Amino acid sequence: MQRLLAILLVLIGVIGLVLGRLGETTWAPATEVTATAELADAGPAVVIDPGVLYIGGKEGTVTVTGASDVSVITAPEGDVTSYLDGTKYTRITGASDWSTLTTEVVGADGATEIEDPATSDLWRSVETSASPVTIDIADFAAAETGDNEQEYRPILLVTDGKAAGAEKVSITWPVEAENRWVPFAYAGGAAIAVIGLVLLVVSLGGGRREEEIEDADHGDRPDDAVAAGGAGSDAGASGDVDDAATTDGDASAERGEPVAADPTEELPRTEDGGTPLAPTTSSAAGAAGAATATPDRTPPTAPTAPEAPASADDADLWSVVDEDQRRAESPEEDR
């Protein structure tokens, strides 16, 4: 479950990063806007009113398209109005929105031609270029406020004086538009992805430790079983040996053969701590049986002659001991 959650968090983080990138590229808003005026019957001159170029800021471009070479003329507004008096022309007065320039036709019933407009001595500057003509707004603004300062002025657009002054005029301004959610998508996606990766590493490490513990448990159980089996076998073997020894002793006793005495059995002592008493008949018989049962061992040495009895009772006891010893030494003769 932990590993699944980690993978899910990583996927969510990656999705957040992808959305942030798309917000900067494919889904990003336009970095510029363009307002355009289509001029179907503009007259021999087109005038852009003062200040229209700066609606979207003092940076951008103006593009003018005409039927032939286009002359861009600057002059004080009064001089332009006086020159075009009685002539039909079109004024660009502003922008209704960021895509459309507003226009106004002046002197609709006026003359449709003007004589050699680029040669008048009223103009401050005249620049003629092939269509389309481009005007840099920043350069135009610098000319109004720089060292060669010119008064706030309109722009007069003309061709040969007979054709329309312009067929299309568009003004483009740069904009600083962006999707405001893009930084949050990047930050959130990166944070969630990192958390998921950390959780995934922790879950993988925990799984490996569990596998090692399980392997260790499986490895210890066979050893315990072998040890337990070995201990049981040793105990069983020891019990079998004891049972076999007991059975052999019983069988020897039934056949009348002497049974070996327990080497750990101590001889009885007298009450006063003197010389130990002689072994009983059963002990002597057991010793004789041990000698007969193990003929491959070193034969017993001759018994040491007993010391002289101290009293009559001791003499009777020692006579019995002598008789038992003689029988133990020559059992075949007694039979």
N, C-alpha and C positions, 0 to 999 in steps of 0.2 A: 504493500500500500504506500509506503514512504517513497519507494523508487518511482511508482507511477505518478505520485504527486510532484516529485522533482522534475520528471520529464514534462508534465503538463505546464509547470511554471516556466521551464526553459522555452517551450513552444510559445507561450503567451508573450514572453519577453522578446523573442524573435519577431513575432507579429507586430509588437509595438515599434520595434526598430524599423521594420519594413514600412509601416504606416508613416513614420516620421520622414523617411526618405521620399516616399511618394508625395507627402505634403510639401516637400521642398522642390520637387521636379514636376511630375505629371499633374498633381493636383494644386500646384502653386498658382496663385493669382498672377495676372499679367503684371509685368514690371514696367509697363508703359501704357499710356492711353492715347488714342488718336481721335481727334474730332475732325470731321470732313464736311465740306460743302460742295455739292455737285451743282455746277452752273450751266444750265441749259441755254439760256438767252441772257447772258450777262451784260452785253453791250461792249463797246470798244475799250472800256477800262474797268478795272476792279480795284476797290480801295479797301485795305484792311485798317480799321479804325485804331487809333492809339490805345495801347494797353491790352489789346486782344491777345497779343503774343504771350503775355505774362499771366494769363488765366491759370495755367497749371504750373507756374514758376518761371524763373528766369533761365531755365535750361530746356533744351529740346530743339526741334527742327520744324521748319515750315517747308512744305513741298508744293510747288506750283506746276501744274501741267497745262500747256497751251497748244494751240494748233501749229504754232511755229516758234521761232526764238522769242523768249520772254525777257522783257526789261523790267528790272526791279528799281523803282525810283523812290527816293526819300526827299521830303520837303516839309516845311511847316504846313499845318492843316489848312490854314487860310489860303495859302498859295495853291494847294491842290484843289480846294473847293472853287476858287476863282477860275482856274484853268478849265475845269469840267462844267462850268455853268452853261446850261442849255444843251448838254449832252446826256444821253442815256448811259448810265453806268450802274454798277452793283456795289453795295457796301457790305462788308462782313463786320457785323456789330458785336458778336460775342458767341457764346455756346449755350445751347439749350440743355445739353447734357454732355457727358464726357465722350460722346461719339458724334455729336452733330453741332456744326457751326450755324449760327443764325445769320440770315442775309436780308438785305433790303434793297429793292430796286429804286433808284432815284432818276427822275426825269424820264419816265416811261415814254413820253411823247417827244423826247429830244432827239438830237442828231445821233446817228448810228456810226459815224466815222469822225476821226480827228486827224489833223494833219501832223505828220512827223512828230509824235509825242516825245521821243527820246532826245530831241534837240533843243528843247525849251531852256531858256536861261534862268528859269525859276527853280530848277532842281539843285539840291545839294549833292546828291550822288546818283549815278546811273550805272547799273551793271546789267549787261545783256548776255544771256547764255542760252544754250539750246535747251529745249524742254526735255525732261522736267528740271526745274530750278530748285535748289535747296538753300534755305536761309538758316544760319545758326542763330538761335535765339540769344545765347550767351554773348556772342560777338555783337549782335545788334544792341543788346542792353549796355555793353561796355562802351559802345560808340555814343550812347546817350549820356553816360555818366563819367566817362574817362577824360583824358587830357583834351581830346578834340570833342568836347561836350556839345551835343546837339539837343535842341529842345524836344520835348515829348512830341513825337511825330507819327504820322500815318505812313503806310507803304502803298505806293501806286504801282499796279501791275498792268502792263500794256504789251501788245505785240506789234503789228505793223500799222495800227490805227484803224484798220478796216475789219479784221477778224476780232472775235471775242478776246477781251483782255486775258482771260483764263478760263479753262474748262473745268478745272477741279483744283481746289485748295484744301490741304489737310495740314493740321498742326499736331505734332506728337510731343507729349511731355512724359518724362520718366516719373514713376511713382514708387514709393517704398512700401509696397503691399506684401504681406506674408500671412500665412496661416498661423495664428497665434497658438494653436494647439501643438505645433510641431515640436517645440522644446520639451513640452510635457510628455509627448509620445516617446521621444528619445530617452529622457530621464527615467520614466516609468518602465519602459521596455528593458533598458540596461539594468536597472535595479532588480526587476523580477527575474531576468535571465541569470544574474549573478547569484541570487538566492537559490534559484533552481539548481544551478551547477554545484553550489556548496552542499545542498541537501542531497544531490545525487552522489557526490563523492562520499559523504558520510554514510549513506545507505549501502553503497558498494563495499566500503570498509567494514561495516557491521556484518554484511553477508559473508565476507571472507572469514571474519573471526568466528562466526557461527559454524562455518564449514570446517575450520581447523579444530574447533572444540569437538564437533561430531566425529571427525576423523580420529582425534585422540581417544575419544570414548570407545569407538569401535576397535581401536588398536589395543586398548588395555584389557578388554573383556576376554579375548582368547588366551592371553597370558595367565589371567586369573583362573580360567578353566583348567589350563594345563597344570598350574601349580596345585589346584585343588585335586585334580586327578592323580598327580604324582604323590601327594600326601596320602590320598586314600589307598593308592597301590602299596605304599610303604607300610601303612598300617595293616592292610590286608595281608601283605607278605609276612610281617612280623607275627600277626595272629596265626597265620598258617604254620609258621615255624613252631610257635608255642604249642599249637594243637598237635602238630606232628610229634613233638617231643613227648607230650603227655600221652599220646596214643602208643608210642613205642614203649614208654615206661609201663603202661598198663598191660601191653602184650607180653612183655618180659616177665612181669609179675605173674600172669596167668600160666605161663609155661614153667614157672618155678625157677626162672633164671634170676640171678642176683641183679639188683638195680643199683646204679651208681648213686652214691650219696652226694648230697648238696655240698659243694666245697665250702660254702659259707656257713655251714652248720657248725657251731662251736661245741666243744666237748664240755660236759657238765663238770663243775668244780665242787670240791668239798666245801662244807660250810665254813671251815676255818681258813680258807684260802690256801690250802696246801696243794699237794700234787693232784692234777686233774684225774678224774675217774676214767676208767677204760670205757671205750665206746660200747654201746649196747649191741645185742645180737643183730638187730635190724640194721644198725649202722655198719657193722662189720660185713654183713651180708651184702649191703649196698656197695661197699668198697670192692668186695670180691666180684660182684656183678659188673662193676665198671671196668675192672681189670680184664674180665672175660669178654665184655662187649667191645673193648678197644684193644685187640691183640697187637696192633701196630705201634703202640706206645712203648716207651721204655719200661721194662719189667720192674715191679716194686722191689725195693731193697729189703733185706731180711730185717725183721723187727728186732729192735734192741731188747736185750734180756731185761726183764723187769727187776727192779730192786726187791730185796727181801721184804716180805710183809712185816708190818709192824705189830700185828696182832692176829689172833685166830680167825676173826671175822674177815680180815683182809686176805688171809690165806685162802679161804673158801672162794672169795670173789675172784681172786687172781687165777684160781684153777679153772673157773668157768671161762675166763678170758682166754686162757691158753688153749682150751678146747675149741673155742670159736675161731681163734687164729689158725689152728691147725686145719680146721675144716675149710677155711677160706683159702689156705695155701694149696690144698689138695682136694678140690671138690670132686674130681673124678673118682678118686679112691673111695670116698664116702658113699658115692652112688653105687 
